[in-house]
Amino acid sequence: MSLTMQSRIILGVVAVIAIVAVVGIRLKNDESRAECIRRMNGLAEVKRQYRRTVKKSPEYIPTAEELEAFHKEPLEMECPKGGRYWIGPLRGNPRCPHESEGHILPEAKEP
């Protein structure tokens, strides 16, 4: 086997490893984004229920403690990729620090 053939084989193996690594990273990012959106959807639903029940202004920004006391269960307030959600006013959706990576909910519709 010539040196050129060995070089081609090595480059081929390196290329395959790089492709597998990129695909693996993309899958992991897709999974964390999907889990983040699931958590934010849950938080958004608790905010809607809270607003209807306690009759607060749409501009009111509840604390995590208020929402957890209302919901009677702990809320998942952290993105799986890291960072805490911003709850924001009752009229809108929670926000993730990784919005630029697709961790975002469509804007909430006013009831």
PyRosetta script that sets phi, psi and omega in degrees:
from pyrosetta import init, pose_from_sequence

init()
pose = pose_from_sequence("MSLTMQSRIILGVVAVIAIVAVVGIRLKNDESRAECIRRMNGLAEVKRQYRRTVKKSPEYIPTAEELEAFHKEPLEMECPKGGRYWIGPLRGNPRCPHESEGHILPEAKEP")
pose.set_psi(1, 130.0)
pose.set_omega(1, -178.6)
pose.set_phi(2, -79.2)
pose.set_psi(2, 164.1)
pose.set_omega(2, 178.2)
pose.set_phi(3, -61.0)
pose.set_psi(3, -35.4)
pose.set_omega(3, 179.5)
pose.set_phi(4, -64.2)
pose.set_psi(4, -42.4)
pose.set_omega(4, 178.8)
pose.set_phi(5, -65.4)
pose.set_psi(5, -41.5)
pose.set_omega(5, 177.5)
pose.set_phi(6, -62.8)
pose.set_psi(6, -41.7)
pose.set_omega(6, 178.9)
pose.set_phi(7, -61.7)
pose.set_psi(7, -41.2)
pose.set_omega(7, 178.8)
pose.set_phi(8, -64.7)
pose.set_psi(8, -41.1)
pose.set_omega(8, 179.0)
pose.set_phi(9, -64.3)
pose.set_psi(9, -45.3)
pose.set_omega(9, 179.7)
pose.set_phi(10, -62.4)
pose.set_psi(10, -44.9)
pose.set_omega(10, 178.5)
pose.set_phi(11, -62.5)
pose.set_psi(11, -38.3)
pose.set_omega(11, 177.5)
pose.set_phi(12, -63.0)
pose.set_psi(12, -44.6)
pose.set_omega(12, 179.5)
pose.set_phi(13, -64.2)
pose.set_psi(13, -43.5)
pose.set_omega(13, 178.8)
pose.set_phi(14, -61.9)
pose.set_psi(14, -40.8)
pose.set_omega(14, 179.5)
pose.set_phi(15, -63.7)
pose.set_psi(15, -42.8)
pose.set_omega(15, 178.8)
pose.set_phi(16, -63.2)
pose.set_psi(16, -43.6)
pose.set_omega(16, 179.0)
pose.set_phi(17, -61.8)
pose.set_psi(17, -42.3)
pose.set_omega(17, 179.7)
pose.set_phi(18, -63.8)
pose.set_psi(18, -42.4)
pose.set_omega(18, 179.4)
pose.set_phi(19, -63.3)
pose.set_psi(19, -44.8)
pose.set_omega(19, 178.9)
pose.set_phi(20, -61.8)
pose.set_psi(20, -40.0)
pose.set_omega(20, 179.6)
pose.set_phi(21, -65.5)
pose.set_psi(21, -43.7)
pose.set_omega(21, -179.7)
pose.set_phi(22, -64.4)
pose.set_psi(22, -44.5)
pose.set_omega(22, 178.9)
pose.set_phi(23, -62.7)
pose.set_psi(23, -41.6)
pose.set_omega(23, 178.3)
pose.set_phi(24, -62.2)
pose.set_psi(24, -42.3)
pose.set_omega(24, 178.4)
pose.set_phi(25, -65.0)
pose.set_psi(25, -42.8)
pose.set_omega(25, -179.9)
pose.set_phi(26, -62.6)
pose.set_psi(26, -42.8)
pose.set_omega(26, 178.9)
pose.set_phi(27, -62.9)
pose.set_psi(27, -42.7)
pose.set_omega(27, 178.8)
pose.set_phi(28, -62.7)
pose.set_psi(28, -41.5)
pose.set_omega(28, 178.1)
pose.set_phi(29, -64.7)
pose.set_psi(29, -40.5)
pose.set_omega(29, 178.2)
pose.set_phi(30, -62.8)
pose.set_psi(30, -41.0)
pose.set_omega(30, 179.3)
pose.set_phi(31, -65.4)
pose.set_psi(31, -43.4)
pose.set_omega(31, -179.4)
pose.set_phi(32, -68.2)
pose.set_psi(32, -35.8)
pose.set_omega(32, 177.8)
pose.set_phi(33, -65.7)
pose.set_psi(33, -43.8)
pose.set_omega(33, 179.6)
pose.set_phi(34, -62.9)
pose.set_psi(34, -42.0)
pose.set_omega(34, 178.5)
pose.set_phi(35, -67.1)
pose.set_psi(35, -39.4)
pose.set_omega(35, 177.5)
pose.set_phi(36, -60.7)
pose.set_psi(36, -47.4)
pose.set_omega(36, -179.1)
pose.set_phi(37, -63.9)
pose.set_psi(37, -37.4)
pose.set_omega(37, 176.5)
pose.set_phi(38, -61.1)
pose.set_psi(38, -45.6)
pose.set_omega(38, -179.8)
pose.set_phi(39, -64.7)
pose.set_psi(39, -43.4)
pose.set_omega(39, -180.0)
pose.set_phi(40, -66.9)
pose.set_psi(40, -35.3)
pose.set_omega(40, 175.4)
pose.set_phi(41, -61.0)
pose.set_psi(41, -42.4)
pose.set_omega(41, 177.4)
pose.set_phi(42, -62.3)
pose.set_psi(42, -43.8)
pose.set_omega(42, 179.0)
pose.set_phi(43, -65.1)
pose.set_psi(43, -40.8)
pose.set_omega(43, 178.6)
pose.set_phi(44, -62.9)
pose.set_psi(44, -39.2)
pose.set_omega(44, 179.4)
pose.set_phi(45, -66.2)
pose.set_psi(45, -40.9)
pose.set_omega(45, 177.2)
pose.set_phi(46, -62.8)
pose.set_psi(46, -40.5)
pose.set_omega(46, 177.7)
pose.set_phi(47, -61.0)
pose.set_psi(47, -43.0)
pose.set_omega(47, 179.6)
pose.set_phi(48, -63.3)
pose.set_psi(48, -44.4)
pose.set_omega(48, 179.2)
pose.set_phi(49, -63.6)
pose.set_psi(49, -42.6)
pose.set_omega(49, 179.6)
pose.set_phi(50, -60.0)
pose.set_psi(50, -46.9)
pose.set_omega(50, -178.9)
pose.set_phi(51, -61.0)
pose.set_psi(51, -43.9)
pose.set_omega(51, -179.4)
pose.set_phi(52, -67.0)
pose.set_psi(52, -35.9)
pose.set_omega(52, -175.1)
pose.set_phi(53, -80.4)
pose.set_psi(53, -46.3)
pose.set_omega(53, -173.5)
pose.set_phi(54, -93.6)
pose.set_psi(54, -4.5)
pose.set_omega(54, 174.6)
pose.set_phi(55, 57.5)
pose.set_psi(55, 46.3)
pose.set_omega(55, 176.5)
pose.set_phi(56, -88.8)
pose.set_psi(56, 160.0)
pose.set_omega(56, 177.0)
pose.set_phi(57, -61.9)
pose.set_psi(57, 148.1)
pose.set_omega(57, 176.7)
pose.set_phi(58, -60.9)
pose.set_psi(58, -22.9)
pose.set_omega(58, -179.9)
pose.set_phi(59, -85.4)
pose.set_psi(59, -9.8)
pose.set_omega(59, -178.4)
pose.set_phi(60, -65.0)
pose.set_psi(60, 135.4)
pose.set_omega(60, 177.8)
pose.set_phi(61, -108.9)
pose.set_psi(61, 105.4)
pose.set_omega(61, -179.9)
pose.set_phi(62, -75.7)
pose.set_psi(62, 157.2)
pose.set_omega(62, 174.6)
pose.set_phi(63, -87.7)
pose.set_psi(63, 162.9)
pose.set_omega(63, 175.9)
pose.set_phi(64, -60.4)
pose.set_psi(64, -37.2)
pose.set_omega(64, -179.7)
pose.set_phi(65, -64.0)
pose.set_psi(65, -42.2)
pose.set_omega(65, 177.6)
pose.set_phi(66, -60.9)
pose.set_psi(66, -45.8)
pose.set_omega(66, -178.5)
pose.set_phi(67, -66.8)
pose.set_psi(67, -40.1)
pose.set_omega(67, 178.7)
pose.set_phi(68, -66.2)
pose.set_psi(68, -39.7)
pose.set_omega(68, 177.8)
pose.set_phi(69, -64.1)
pose.set_psi(69, -40.1)
pose.set_omega(69, 178.4)
pose.set_phi(70, -67.3)
pose.set_psi(70, -44.8)
pose.set_omega(70, -176.7)
pose.set_phi(71, -75.4)
pose.set_psi(71, -21.1)
pose.set_omega(71, -179.7)
pose.set_phi(72, 64.0)
pose.set_psi(72, 21.2)
pose.set_omega(72, 175.6)
pose.set_phi(73, -148.4)
pose.set_psi(73, 152.3)
pose.set_omega(73, 175.2)
pose.set_phi(74, -64.7)
pose.set_psi(74, 144.4)
pose.set_omega(74, 177.0)
pose.set_phi(75, -101.6)
pose.set_psi(75, 148.3)
pose.set_omega(75, 175.7)
pose.set_phi(76, -82.9)
pose.set_psi(76, 103.0)
pose.set_omega(76, -173.1)
pose.set_phi(77, -101.6)
pose.set_psi(77, 5.5)
pose.set_omega(77, -178.4)
pose.set_phi(78, -123.9)
pose.set_psi(78, 139.1)
pose.set_omega(78, 175.4)
pose.set_phi(79, -69.0)
pose.set_psi(79, 140.8)
pose.set_omega(79, 177.7)
pose.set_phi(80, -60.6)
pose.set_psi(80, -21.4)
pose.set_omega(80, 178.9)
pose.set_phi(81, -86.2)
pose.set_psi(81, -9.6)
pose.set_omega(81, 178.8)
pose.set_phi(82, 116.6)
pose.set_psi(82, 146.8)
pose.set_omega(82, 179.2)
pose.set_phi(83, 96.9)
pose.set_psi(83, 150.6)
pose.set_omega(83, -179.7)
pose.set_phi(84, -92.2)
pose.set_psi(84, 149.7)
pose.set_omega(84, 175.5)
pose.set_phi(85, -73.6)
pose.set_psi(85, 147.7)
pose.set_omega(85, 171.0)
pose.set_phi(86, -93.3)
pose.set_psi(86, 119.3)
pose.set_omega(86, -176.3)
pose.set_phi(87, -67.4)
pose.set_psi(87, -49.9)
pose.set_omega(87, 178.7)
pose.set_phi(88, 74.5)
pose.set_psi(88, 178.6)
pose.set_omega(88, -179.2)
pose.set_phi(89, -65.1)
pose.set_psi(89, 157.0)
pose.set_omega(89, -178.4)
pose.set_phi(90, -60.4)
pose.set_psi(90, -26.3)
pose.set_omega(90, -176.8)
pose.set_phi(91, -73.6)
pose.set_psi(91, -15.1)
pose.set_omega(91, -175.1)
pose.set_phi(92, -122.0)
pose.set_psi(92, 178.9)
pose.set_omega(92, 179.2)
pose.set_phi(93, -87.3)
pose.set_psi(93, 157.4)
pose.set_omega(93, 171.2)
pose.set_phi(94, -65.8)
pose.set_psi(94, 160.6)
pose.set_omega(94, -179.4)
pose.set_phi(95, -127.7)
pose.set_psi(95, 149.0)
pose.set_omega(95, -178.9)
pose.set_phi(96, -107.4)
pose.set_psi(96, 147.1)
pose.set_omega(96, 176.5)
pose.set_phi(97, -67.3)
pose.set_psi(97, -9.5)
pose.set_omega(97, -179.0)
pose.set_phi(98, -107.4)
pose.set_psi(98, 33.8)
pose.set_omega(98, 179.7)
pose.set_phi(99, -55.4)
pose.set_psi(99, -37.7)
pose.set_omega(99, -177.2)
pose.set_phi(100, -64.9)
pose.set_psi(100, -13.6)
pose.set_omega(100, 179.0)
pose.set_phi(101, -104.6)
pose.set_psi(101, 16.5)
pose.set_omega(101, 176.0)
pose.set_phi(102, 91.9)
pose.set_psi(102, 7.9)
pose.set_omega(102, 179.1)
pose.set_phi(103, -85.2)
pose.set_psi(103, 74.4)
pose.set_omega(103, -173.9)
pose.set_phi(104, -146.9)
pose.set_psi(104, 145.0)
pose.set_omega(104, 173.7)
pose.set_phi(105, -101.9)
pose.set_psi(105, 149.0)
pose.set_omega(105, 173.5)
pose.set_phi(106, -63.5)
pose.set_psi(106, 152.2)
pose.set_omega(106, -176.7)
pose.set_phi(107, -60.4)
pose.set_psi(107, 138.1)
pose.set_omega(107, -178.3)
pose.set_phi(108, -68.2)
pose.set_psi(108, 144.1)
pose.set_omega(108, 175.1)
pose.set_phi(109, -89.1)
pose.set_psi(109, 139.3)
pose.set_omega(109, 176.0)
pose.set_phi(110, -67.9)
pose.set_psi(110, 136.4)
pose.set_omega(110, 179.3)
pose.set_phi(111, -71.2)
pose.dump_pdb("model.pdb")
